[in-house]
Amino acid sequence: MILTAYPKINLGLDILRRRPDGYHEIDTLMLQFRGVCDTLEVVPTIDGAIHLEANGLTLDCTSDRNLVVKAWMLMRERYGIGGAHIRLDKQIPFGAGLGGGSADAAATIVALNEIYSLALSTPTLESLAAELGSDVPFFVTSQPMFCRGRGEILTPTINPAKGLWCVVSKPSFGIPTAEAYAGVVPHTPVAPLEERLRLPREQWQEAIVNDFEASLFEQHLELKNIRRALQRSGALYVSMSGSGSAMYGLYDHSPAYQPAYADERIFCARL
């Protein structure tokens, strides 16, 4: 079985408070971005083991820590499934805030559900996905979702950016999630994100923020420069995705983005 795993962008990301369990309460809108993807081929095996074969970008962790392997281990533990040989063609960059690893984990769960005829419902798959990571449940369907709680509480919605072009720029460096959260000051916005997204798109830049940006832009001048380059190219809205380091711009016309740095990785797609 072959699946395509697409990343996401965050349209607004409010960090509301720190929870007693150590996680942060967030409010964000996640949208699928189809400008780059990972591909997974999942084949059942009779040896009862997991075999991960990776191509493309070099994986940033050992196999036992990879979310694809953890997804298989979770399904094995819960449902006693057999083995699997998984070929992963990795193209979504790491440390970008695009959720590539989470997308791979969700695709693995969906594939194993199909291959082993488990007939698990979408809510059950999302619940399993939440055990692997806060944003993994979104990728089970990748429909436009408000993601709340620690990111696992999903509310389907319309895509307010539908039809816009999106350019994603990934600088040469990544940002560990722990680094991003270390500089965050949680707060409650004047109006909920859902309400602010109803504003005309021309007002989004002032009204819709990613709370990770305030501290990370001070630490990484490159992010400010990429933002300026996206704005100069005519983007009507520019933001960082998730905890970074990827920046993106939304356009109401076909974009002609000139990178601020020669080593940026650039992806483009219509939302």
N, C-alpha and C positions, 0 to 999 in steps of 0.2 A: 504494500500500500504506500503510495506516494502522496505527501501532503506539503503544501506551501505555507510557511509561517511568516506572516508580515509583522513589522513592528508597529508601534503606536506613537502618536504625539499627544501631549497634554495641552489642551486649550484652557488655560487657567489652572493654577494649583495653589489652593489656600491651605496653609498648615495652621490648624485651629488651636490645638492644645496637645500637650504630652499626656499620654494615658498611663494609668497605674501599671499596665503590663510592659511599659517601656516603649511601646509604639507611639506614633503620633496620629492624631485624628486629622484627616485631610478631607478636602472637597475638590474634586477635579473632574474635568470632562476628558475622556479618552476617545481618540479617533484612530481608526486604522490608517496606516500610511503604506501605499503600495509601490513606492519608488525603489525599494530594495527588499529582498526576502531571503530567508533560509529555506532549504529544501530537505525534507526528511523522507527516507525510504525505510519503512518498518516491515520486517519480514519475521514471521514466527519461526522459532527453532524448537527442537525436541530435547535440547540438553538442559533446559530449565535455567539458563544463565542469560545475562545481558552482555551484548557485544556492541560497543560503540566504535564506529569507524568514521573519523572526522576528516573532512577536506575543506579547502577554502582557507579562511582566516585561522591562524593557530589559536586553539582554545586557551582561555586565560585561567584554567584550573585543571586539576587532575580529574580523571574520569569519575572517581567515586564522589566528587563534589559537584559534578555536572548535573544540571537540573533534568536533563533527559534521562540520565541514569536514576536519579532520585524519583522521577515520575514512574519509571518501570518498577522500582523497588516498592513504592507505595501501592501500586496496583497488584503486585505480586503478594504483598502482605495482606491486603484486603480481600482479594478475590481469587488467589491461588492460580494466577495465570501462568502460562508456560514462558519459555525463553523468548528472546527477541534479538535480532540483529538489526541495528539501526545505523544507517548511513546518513550522516549529517553534512550537508554542504553549507558551511557557515559564511555568510556574507554580511549580516547585520553587525555593525561595529560594536565593540564592547565599551563599557563605561560611558555610554552616550545618553542614557535616559530614554532609550527607545524600546526597552523591554525585550530585546532579542532572545535572551535566555528564557524568559518567561513564556514567550511565544512558542519556543521549541518545546518547553515542558507541557504546555496545553495541547500542542499538536500530538505529542506522544500519548497523552491520556486519551485523546479522541481516537487515535489510531488503534490503541490497544483495546478500547471499548468495542471498536468495530471488528477487529481481527479475531478477538476471542468471544464475540457474540454475547457480550455482557448485558446489552440493552439498557444501559444506565441512562437516566434522564439528564437533560441539560442542567437542572439545579443540582443533581448529584455530582455531575462532572465538575461544576463550579465549586462545590463544597470540597471535593478532593483537591482541586487546583489551589484553593486557598491554603491548604496545608503546606504547599510548596513555596508560596510567596504571595505577598499582598496584591500584586497586580496580575498574577497568573489567571485568576477567574475571568478577567476581561477577555482573554485570548481564546476562551472556549468557543465563543461565537464571533468576537471582534466587531460586534455591532456598536454604534455610538452609545456610550454609557456614562452617566454620572457615577463616579466611584468614590464612595465615602467610607466611614469607619477608618480602618487602616488601609483601605483600598479595595476591600473584598465585598463591600455592600454595593450591589449594582442596581442602577435604575436606568432602564432603556429610555432613550430620548431621540429626538430628531437631530440631524447633523446641521448645526447652524452655519457651518463653513462649507456646506455642500456646493460643489461646482467651482470652488476656488482652487487655484494652483498652489502647491506647497513645495518650497525648496528647503531641503534639510542640509545643513552644513555641519559636518563632524570634524572638529579640529584634530590635530595630531595627538592630543592627550585625552585621557579619560578622567572621570571624576568618580572616586569610590563613594558609594551611598553614605557611608559613615562620615566622610569628610563633608558632604553636603549638609547633612543634618546637624553637624557640630556647630555650624554658624547660624542656625535658624532661630528666630525669635517668634514663637507662635502668637497669633492674635486673631481676633474675630473681625472680619471685614464689616463695613457699614451695611452692605447688602449681600445676600447669598450669591454665589457664583451663577446659579441658574437664572436669577433675576437680572444680573448684569449682562449675561449673554443675550438677553432680549433687546439690548440697546442696538442702535444702528452700528454696523461694522466700523464705521468711521470713528466711533467712540471707544472701540475695544482697547486701543493701545493705552489709554489713560485709566480705563476701568478694570481691566482684566490682567492680573499679574501672576507670575510664578514666584512664590515666596522664597525659593532657593536663590534667586538671582541677586538679591541685595548683598549677601556676603560673598558669593562666588565671583561676582563681577569685580569685587575689590581684590580678590586673590588671583584672578586670571584676566589680565588685560586683554588677551586675545578674544575673549567673549564679547567685550565691549566693542572691539574693532569689527568683529563679524556682524554684530548687531547693526553698527553704522553702515557697513557695506550692504546688508540686506535692505536697510531703509533707503539708501541711495539708489538701489536698483528698482525702487517703486513698490516695495511691499507695503500693504495697508496695515499689517500687524506683524510684529516680530516678537518672538519669545524663545526661551530655552525650553526644551522638552524634559519633563521629569526632573531628576536631579543632575542633568547634564552629563556630558558636555555639549551635546548636539544643540544647535540653534536652528530655528526655522523661521521662514517668512511666508505669509499668505498673500496672494496676489489675485486681483480680479482680471488679470490678463496673462498671457503667456510670458513667463519671466525671462529675463536675460541677466542673470546674476554674475557679477565679476568677483571672484573670491578675494578676500582680504589677504590670504596666505596661500602659497603654492601647494602646501601639503594638506589642505582641506579635502575631505571626501564629500562630494556633492551628489545629492539625489533629488529627483524631481518627480512629482506625480500630481494628478488632480484628485481632490478629496471627494 
